[in-house]
Amino acid sequence: MSAAAVGDKLQRSTARSRDVTGDGWPDVIARQPDLNNGTLWVYPHARTPQGAIFGARTMAGTNWNTMSWIGVAELTGDTPEYETSASAPADLLARRTDGTLFIYPHSGALNGKSTWLAPIVAGTNWNIYEFMILGDINTDGFDDIFAIDNDEGKVYIYLHSGRLNGKSTFMPRQLWMEGSWLGTWMFLTEWSREDPDLVGTIYDEDGAPSGNGEAARHTHKLNVGPGTWDTTDVWKWATAQELAPATTQRVFLMDVNGDGKDDVVKTTPAGALVYYPFNGWKSNPALGTPRQIGNGGWQAFDLIT
């Protein structure tokens, strides 16, 4: 099987922002590939949805170009500092270009290059996957992996074991389906209820990115298999006008306004950051009036999550 290359769709597939600072608000992680062999930046949420969205950024690492994929997730459980908190700051999950999968546990504080602790090997041969998406599929408090192998046309789910245990952290993969309606952007997010829905933007009939969005609601069944998401009642949540490829460079999900539901944020080829508030499951329209929330320069990042 061929490995996915740096800079392809995989770089965008897990793009869902999580809390990194420990204040309960989601923050953005972005990789700048042309600085120090891949500089990792953290943009903390300023907790002012009607004003400036981000505070001053923090450099969290260098030499991250060795990774072909990076995601944020709850993988280790609460650190001692956050035992009574609703959730701990997010850990990092990163795949090196040779296919080795690493977990970087969060230290408990945003602290520059020490924000995440030394990596733990969680697996090998993960470069067979073009897409990897993170979400708590069985609602046990730990995030699982949804992985797509386009060469074989198969989609797998790796459930978290419930403990940090090296290569046994994730249980053996289970086949979800063969073939799917997967598109250019894929996410797992709790738009309809607690269980994560499967959402994304799809290709058109000619196989080109369309910008049209579709979502399948989680069935509330905790079994792995075709019944996990209801693909018989797909909801069209975005239009090509909103996420047209010509005006969209990156897409990620982030609860910008603090209402508990992920909103849609995109970068444009010119480097602007544009936020679309999410109006609610099966709302018409699903996305509210867009607002520019970044001052430019976001085209410099090849990964944003």
C-alpha positions as a Markdown table, in Angstrom:
| # | Residue | x | y | z |
|---|---|---|---|---|
| 1 | Met | 0.0 | 0.0 | 0.0 |
| 2 | Ser | 1.2 | 3.5 | -0.8 |
| 3 | Ala | 1.8 | 6.0 | 2.0 |
| 4 | Ala | 0.0 | 9.3 | 2.1 |
| 5 | Ala | 2.3 | 12.2 | 1.2 |
| 6 | Val | 3.0 | 15.3 | 3.3 |
| 7 | Gly | 0.7 | 18.1 | 2.3 |
| 8 | Asp | -2.1 | 16.0 | 0.9 |
| 9 | Lys | -5.7 | 15.7 | 2.3 |
| 10 | Leu | -4.4 | 13.9 | 5.4 |
| 11 | Gln | -2.9 | 17.1 | 6.7 |
| 12 | Arg | -6.4 | 18.5 | 7.0 |
| 13 | Ser | -8.5 | 15.5 | 7.9 |
| 14 | Thr | -8.5 | 15.8 | 11.7 |
| 15 | Ala | -8.9 | 19.5 | 11.9 |
| 16 | Arg | -11.0 | 20.1 | 15.0 |
| 17 | Ser | -9.8 | 22.5 | 17.6 |
| 18 | Arg | -9.6 | 21.5 | 21.3 |
| 19 | Asp | -8.7 | 23.1 | 24.6 |
| 20 | Val | -4.9 | 23.3 | 25.0 |
| 21 | Thr | -4.6 | 26.0 | 27.7 |
| 22 | Gly | -7.0 | 24.4 | 30.2 |
| 23 | Asp | -9.5 | 27.2 | 30.4 |
| 24 | Gly | -12.3 | 25.3 | 28.8 |
| 25 | Trp | -12.2 | 27.2 | 25.4 |
| 26 | Pro | -10.8 | 25.6 | 22.2 |
| 27 | Asp | -7.5 | 26.8 | 20.9 |
| 28 | Val | -5.8 | 26.5 | 17.5 |
| 29 | Ile | -2.7 | 24.6 | 16.7 |
| 30 | Ala | -1.0 | 25.5 | 13.4 |
| 31 | Arg | 2.2 | 24.2 | 11.7 |
| 32 | Gln | 4.4 | 26.6 | 9.8 |
| 33 | Pro | 6.5 | 24.4 | 7.5 |
| 34 | Asp | 9.1 | 27.0 | 6.3 |
| 35 | Leu | 10.3 | 28.0 | 9.8 |
| 36 | Asn | 12.8 | 25.8 | 11.8 |
| 37 | Asn | 11.8 | 22.7 | 9.8 |
| 38 | Gly | 8.2 | 23.0 | 11.0 |
| 39 | Thr | 7.3 | 25.3 | 13.8 |
| 40 | Leu | 4.2 | 24.4 | 15.9 |
| 41 | Trp | 2.2 | 27.4 | 17.1 |
| 42 | Val | -0.6 | 27.6 | 19.6 |
| 43 | Tyr | -3.2 | 30.3 | 19.2 |
| 44 | Pro | -5.1 | 30.5 | 22.5 |
| 45 | His | -8.8 | 31.5 | 22.4 |
| 46 | Ala | -9.2 | 35.0 | 23.9 |
| 47 | Arg | -12.7 | 34.1 | 25.3 |
| 48 | Thr | -14.1 | 37.2 | 23.6 |
| 49 | Pro | -16.3 | 35.8 | 20.8 |
| 50 | Gln | -17.5 | 39.3 | 19.7 |
| 51 | Gly | -14.0 | 40.8 | 19.7 |
| 52 | Ala | -10.5 | 39.5 | 19.0 |
| 53 | Ile | -10.7 | 35.7 | 18.9 |
| 54 | Phe | -7.1 | 34.9 | 19.7 |
| 55 | Gly | -4.5 | 36.0 | 22.2 |
| 56 | Ala | -0.8 | 36.1 | 21.6 |
| 57 | Arg | 0.5 | 32.9 | 20.0 |
| 58 | Thr | 3.0 | 30.6 | 21.7 |
| 59 | Met | 5.6 | 28.6 | 20.0 |
| 60 | Ala | 5.2 | 25.0 | 21.1 |
| 61 | Gly | 7.9 | 23.2 | 19.1 |
| 62 | Thr | 10.2 | 23.0 | 16.1 |
| 63 | Asn | 11.2 | 20.2 | 13.6 |
| 64 | Trp | 7.5 | 19.1 | 13.3 |
| 65 | Asn | 7.9 | 18.6 | 9.5 |
| 66 | Thr | 9.0 | 15.0 | 10.4 |
| 67 | Met | 5.3 | 14.4 | 11.0 |
| 68 | Ser | 2.9 | 13.7 | 8.1 |
| 69 | Trp | -0.2 | 14.1 | 10.3 |
| 70 | Ile | -1.0 | 15.7 | 13.7 |
| 71 | Gly | -4.2 | 15.7 | 15.7 |
| 72 | Val | -5.5 | 16.8 | 19.2 |
| 73 | Ala | -7.5 | 14.5 | 21.4 |
| 74 | Glu | -8.3 | 13.2 | 24.8 |
| 75 | Leu | -6.0 | 10.2 | 25.0 |
| 76 | Thr | -4.4 | 9.9 | 28.5 |
| 77 | Gly | -7.1 | 10.9 | 31.0 |
| 78 | Asp | -6.9 | 13.9 | 33.4 |
| 79 | Thr | -3.5 | 15.1 | 34.6 |
| 80 | Pro | -3.3 | 15.5 | 38.4 |
| 81 | Glu | -3.8 | 19.2 | 38.0 |
| 82 | Tyr | -7.2 | 18.6 | 36.3 |
| 83 | Glu | -8.6 | 15.7 | 38.2 |
| 84 | Thr | -11.7 | 17.7 | 39.1 |
| 85 | Ser | -12.1 | 19.5 | 35.8 |
| 86 | Ala | -14.7 | 18.6 | 33.2 |
| 87 | Ser | -11.8 | 17.8 | 30.8 |
| 88 | Ala | -8.1 | 17.9 | 30.6 |
| 89 | Pro | -6.1 | 19.9 | 28.1 |
| 90 | Ala | -5.8 | 18.0 | 24.8 |
| 91 | Asp | -3.0 | 15.6 | 24.1 |
| 92 | Leu | -1.3 | 15.4 | 20.7 |
| 93 | Leu | -1.4 | 12.4 | 18.4 |
| 94 | Ala | 1.2 | 12.6 | 15.6 |
| 95 | Arg | 2.3 | 10.3 | 12.8 |
| 96 | Arg | 5.8 | 10.4 | 11.6 |
| 97 | Thr | 6.5 | 10.0 | 7.9 |
| 98 | Asp | 7.7 | 6.4 | 8.4 |
| 99 | Gly | 4.3 | 5.5 | 9.7 |
| 100 | Thr | 5.1 | 5.5 | 13.5 |
| 101 | Leu | 2.2 | 6.9 | 15.6 |
| 102 | Phe | 3.1 | 8.8 | 18.7 |
| 103 | Ile | 1.1 | 10.1 | 21.7 |
| 104 | Tyr | 2.3 | 13.3 | 23.3 |
| 105 | Pro | 0.6 | 13.6 | 26.7 |
| 106 | His | -0.3 | 17.2 | 27.8 |
| 107 | Ser | 1.8 | 18.5 | 30.7 |
| 108 | Gly | -1.2 | 20.3 | 32.2 |
| 109 | Ala | -0.1 | 23.8 | 31.2 |
| 110 | Leu | 0.7 | 25.8 | 28.1 |
| 111 | Asn | 4.5 | 26.1 | 28.5 |
| 112 | Gly | 6.2 | 26.6 | 25.2 |
| 113 | Lys | 8.1 | 23.5 | 24.0 |
| 114 | Ser | 7.3 | 21.8 | 27.3 |
| 115 | Thr | 3.5 | 22.0 | 26.7 |
| 116 | Trp | 3.5 | 18.3 | 25.8 |
| 117 | Leu | 5.6 | 15.6 | 27.4 |
| 118 | Ala | 7.9 | 13.1 | 25.8 |
| 119 | Pro | 6.2 | 11.0 | 23.1 |
| 120 | Ile | 5.0 | 7.4 | 23.6 |
| 121 | Val | 4.9 | 5.1 | 20.6 |
| 122 | Ala | 1.3 | 4.0 | 20.0 |
| 123 | Gly | 1.8 | 2.0 | 16.8 |
| 124 | Thr | 3.6 | 1.5 | 13.5 |
| 125 | Asn | 2.7 | 1.2 | 9.8 |
| 126 | Trp | 0.0 | 3.9 | 10.1 |
| 127 | Asn | 1.0 | 5.5 | 6.8 |
| 128 | Ile | -1.4 | 3.3 | 4.9 |
| 129 | Tyr | -4.1 | 5.7 | 5.8 |
| 130 | Glu | -5.0 | 8.8 | 3.7 |
| 131 | Phe | -7.5 | 10.1 | 6.3 |
| 132 | Met | -7.4 | 9.9 | 10.1 |
| 133 | Ile | -10.2 | 11.5 | 12.1 |
| 134 | Leu | -10.5 | 11.7 | 15.9 |
| 135 | Gly | -13.6 | 11.6 | 18.1 |
| 136 | Asp | -15.1 | 9.8 | 21.0 |
| 137 | Ile | -17.2 | 7.3 | 19.0 |
| 138 | Asn | -18.4 | 5.2 | 21.9 |
| 139 | Thr | -18.6 | 8.0 | 24.4 |
| 140 | Asp | -16.3 | 6.5 | 27.0 |
| 141 | Gly | -14.4 | 9.7 | 27.6 |
| 142 | Phe | -11.5 | 8.8 | 25.3 |
| 143 | Asp | -11.1 | 9.7 | 21.7 |
| 144 | Asp | -11.0 | 7.0 | 19.0 |
| 145 | Ile | -9.5 | 6.9 | 15.5 |
| 146 | Phe | -11.6 | 6.7 | 12.3 |
| 147 | Ala | -9.1 | 5.8 | 9.5 |
| 148 | Ile | -9.6 | 5.5 | 5.8 |
| 149 | Asp | -7.5 | 3.4 | 3.5 |
| 150 | Asn | -8.4 | 4.6 | 0.0 |
| 151 | Asp | -6.1 | 2.1 | -1.7 |
| 152 | Glu | -8.2 | -0.8 | -0.3 |
| 153 | Gly | -11.4 | 1.2 | -0.2 |
| 154 | Lys | -12.0 | 0.4 | 3.4 |
| 155 | Val | -12.8 | 2.4 | 6.5 |
| 156 | Tyr | -11.7 | 1.3 | 10.0 |
| 157 | Ile | -12.3 | 2.3 | 13.6 |
| 158 | Tyr | -9.7 | 2.0 | 16.3 |
| 159 | Leu | -11.4 | 2.3 | 19.7 |
| 160 | His | -9.4 | 3.6 | 22.7 |
| 161 | Ser | -8.7 | 0.9 | 25.3 |
| 162 | Gly | -9.3 | 3.3 | 28.2 |
| 163 | Arg | -5.7 | 3.5 | 29.3 |
| 164 | Leu | -2.4 | 4.8 | 28.0 |
| 165 | Asn | -0.5 | 1.6 | 27.2 |
| 166 | Gly | 1.9 | 2.0 | 24.3 |
| 167 | Lys | 0.9 | 0.0 | 21.3 |
| 168 | Ser | -2.1 | -1.3 | 23.2 |
| 169 | Thr | -3.6 | 2.1 | 23.8 |
| 170 | Phe | -5.9 | 1.6 | 20.8 |
| 171 | Met | -7.6 | -1.8 | 20.4 |
| 172 | Pro | -7.3 | -3.8 | 17.2 |
| 173 | Arg | -9.0 | -2.1 | 14.2 |
| 174 | Gln | -12.6 | -3.0 | 13.2 |
| 175 | Leu | -13.9 | -2.6 | 9.7 |
| 176 | Trp | -16.7 | 0.0 | 9.5 |
| 177 | Met | -17.5 | -0.2 | 5.8 |
| 178 | Glu | -16.1 | -0.7 | 2.3 |
| 179 | Gly | -16.6 | 2.3 | 0.1 |
| 180 | Ser | -18.2 | 5.5 | 1.4 |
| 181 | Trp | -19.3 | 9.0 | 0.7 |
| 182 | Leu | -16.1 | 10.5 | 2.0 |
| 183 | Gly | -14.9 | 13.8 | 0.6 |
| 184 | Thr | -12.2 | 16.5 | 0.8 |
| 185 | Trp | -12.8 | 17.4 | 4.5 |
| 186 | Met | -14.0 | 15.0 | 7.2 |
| 187 | Phe | -14.8 | 15.6 | 10.9 |
| 188 | Leu | -16.4 | 13.9 | 13.9 |
| 189 | Thr | -18.3 | 16.5 | 16.0 |
| 190 | Glu | -21.3 | 16.6 | 18.4 |
| 191 | Trp | -23.7 | 18.6 | 16.2 |
| 192 | Ser | -26.9 | 16.7 | 16.9 |
| 193 | Arg | -26.3 | 15.3 | 20.3 |
| 194 | Glu | -23.6 | 13.9 | 22.6 |
| 195 | Asp | -22.4 | 11.1 | 20.2 |
| 196 | Pro | -20.2 | 12.5 | 17.4 |
| 197 | Asp | -21.8 | 12.9 | 14.0 |
| 198 | Leu | -19.8 | 12.2 | 10.8 |
| 199 | Val | -19.6 | 15.3 | 8.7 |
| 200 | Gly | -17.6 | 16.5 | 5.7 |
| 201 | Thr | -17.6 | 18.1 | 2.3 |
| 202 | Ile | -18.0 | 15.9 | -0.8 |
| 203 | Tyr | -16.7 | 15.5 | -4.3 |
| 204 | Asp | -18.9 | 16.4 | -7.3 |
| 205 | Glu | -19.9 | 13.9 | -10.0 |
| 206 | Asp | -16.6 | 14.5 | -11.9 |
| 207 | Gly | -14.5 | 13.7 | -8.9 |
| 208 | Ala | -13.5 | 17.3 | -8.1 |
| 209 | Pro | -13.9 | 19.0 | -4.7 |
| 210 | Ser | -17.4 | 20.6 | -4.6 |
| 211 | Gly | -17.6 | 22.4 | -1.3 |
| 212 | Asn | -21.0 | 20.9 | -0.6 |
| 213 | Gly | -21.3 | 19.5 | 2.9 |
| 214 | Glu | -23.1 | 16.4 | 4.1 |
| 215 | Ala | -23.6 | 15.0 | 7.6 |
| 216 | Ala | -24.7 | 11.6 | 9.0 |
| 217 | Arg | -26.1 | 11.5 | 12.5 |
| 218 | His | -24.7 | 9.1 | 15.1 |
| 219 | Thr | -27.3 | 6.4 | 15.7 |
| 220 | His | -26.5 | 6.3 | 19.5 |
| 221 | Lys | -25.5 | 2.7 | 18.9 |
| 222 | Leu | -22.1 | 2.0 | 20.4 |
| 223 | Asn | -21.4 | -1.0 | 18.2 |
| 224 | Val | -18.9 | -0.6 | 15.4 |
| 225 | Gly | -20.4 | -1.2 | 12.0 |
| 226 | Pro | -22.5 | 0.3 | 9.3 |
| 227 | Gly | -25.2 | 1.2 | 11.9 |
| 228 | Thr | -23.0 | 3.6 | 13.8 |
| 229 | Trp | -24.0 | 6.5 | 11.6 |
| 230 | Asp | -27.3 | 6.9 | 9.7 |
| 231 | Thr | -26.2 | 7.3 | 6.1 |
| 232 | Thr | -29.8 | 6.8 | 4.9 |
| 233 | Asp | -30.7 | 10.3 | 6.1 |
| 234 | Val | -27.8 | 12.5 | 5.1 |
| 235 | Trp | -28.2 | 16.2 | 5.9 |
| 236 | Lys | -26.7 | 18.8 | 3.5 |
| 237 | Trp | -25.2 | 21.4 | 5.8 |
| 238 | Ala | -23.0 | 23.4 | 3.5 |
| 239 | Thr | -23.1 | 24.8 | -0.1 |
| 240 | Ala | -20.4 | 25.3 | -2.6 |
| 241 | Gln | -20.9 | 29.0 | -2.2 |
| 242 | Glu | -19.7 | 28.8 | 1.4 |
| 243 | Leu | -16.8 | 26.4 | 1.0 |
| 244 | Ala | -16.0 | 26.7 | -2.7 |
| 245 | Pro | -12.5 | 25.3 | -3.5 |
| 246 | Ala | -11.5 | 28.5 | -5.2 |
| 247 | Thr | -12.1 | 30.5 | -2.0 |
| 248 | Thr | -11.1 | 27.8 | 0.6 |
| 249 | Gln | -7.6 | 26.6 | 1.5 |
| 250 | Arg | -8.2 | 24.9 | 4.8 |
| 251 | Val | -11.3 | 24.1 | 6.8 |
| 252 | Phe | -11.5 | 23.3 | 10.5 |
| 253 | Leu | -14.1 | 23.1 | 13.3 |
| 254 | Met | -13.9 | 25.3 | 16.4 |
| 255 | Asp | -16.5 | 26.5 | 19.0 |
| 256 | Val | -15.7 | 30.1 | 18.3 |
| 257 | Asn | -18.7 | 31.6 | 20.1 |
| 258 | Gly | -18.8 | 29.3 | 23.2 |
| 259 | Asp | -22.2 | 27.9 | 22.7 |
| 260 | Gly | -21.0 | 24.3 | 23.0 |
| 261 | Lys | -21.3 | 23.4 | 19.2 |
| 262 | Asp | -18.4 | 23.5 | 16.8 |
| 263 | Asp | -18.5 | 26.3 | 14.2 |
| 264 | Val | -16.9 | 26.2 | 10.8 |
| 265 | Val | -13.7 | 28.1 | 10.1 |
| 266 | Lys | -11.8 | 28.3 | 6.9 |
| 267 | Thr | -8.7 | 30.0 | 5.5 |
| 268 | Thr | -8.7 | 31.5 | 2.1 |
| 269 | Pro | -5.9 | 31.3 | -0.5 |
| 270 | Ala | -5.2 | 35.0 | 0.4 |
| 271 | Gly | -4.6 | 34.1 | 4.0 |
| 272 | Ala | -7.8 | 35.4 | 5.7 |
| 273 | Leu | -9.5 | 33.4 | 8.5 |
| 274 | Val | -13.3 | 33.3 | 8.1 |
| 275 | Tyr | -15.8 | 32.0 | 10.7 |
| 276 | Tyr | -19.3 | 30.7 | 10.0 |
| 277 | Pro | -21.4 | 30.3 | 13.2 |
| 278 | Phe | -23.2 | 26.9 | 13.3 |
| 279 | Asn | -26.9 | 27.5 | 13.7 |
| 280 | Gly | -27.9 | 24.0 | 14.8 |
| 281 | Trp | -28.6 | 20.5 | 13.5 |
| 282 | Lys | -30.8 | 20.6 | 10.4 |
| 283 | Ser | -31.2 | 24.3 | 10.6 |
| 284 | Asn | -31.8 | 26.1 | 7.4 |
| 285 | Pro | -29.3 | 27.6 | 6.8 |
| 286 | Ala | -26.9 | 25.6 | 8.8 |
| 287 | Leu | -24.2 | 28.3 | 8.8 |
| 288 | Gly | -24.7 | 31.9 | 9.8 |
| 289 | Thr | -23.3 | 35.1 | 8.3 |
| 290 | Pro | -19.5 | 34.8 | 7.9 |
| 291 | Arg | -17.1 | 37.0 | 9.7 |
| 292 | Gln | -13.4 | 37.5 | 9.2 |
| 293 | Ile | -11.6 | 36.8 | 12.4 |
| 294 | Gly | -7.9 | 36.7 | 11.3 |
| 295 | Asn | -5.7 | 39.5 | 10.1 |
| 296 | Gly | -4.1 | 37.5 | 7.3 |
| 297 | Gly | -1.1 | 35.3 | 6.9 |
| 298 | Trp | -2.9 | 32.0 | 7.5 |
| 299 | Gln | -1.9 | 30.7 | 4.1 |
| 300 | Ala | 1.6 | 30.1 | 5.7 |
| 301 | Phe | 0.3 | 27.1 | 7.6 |
| 302 | Asp | 0.0 | 23.6 | 6.0 |
| 303 | Leu | -1.8 | 22.2 | 9.0 |
| 304 | Ile | -4.4 | 23.8 | 11.2 |
| 305 | Thr | -6.4 | 22.0 | 13.9 |
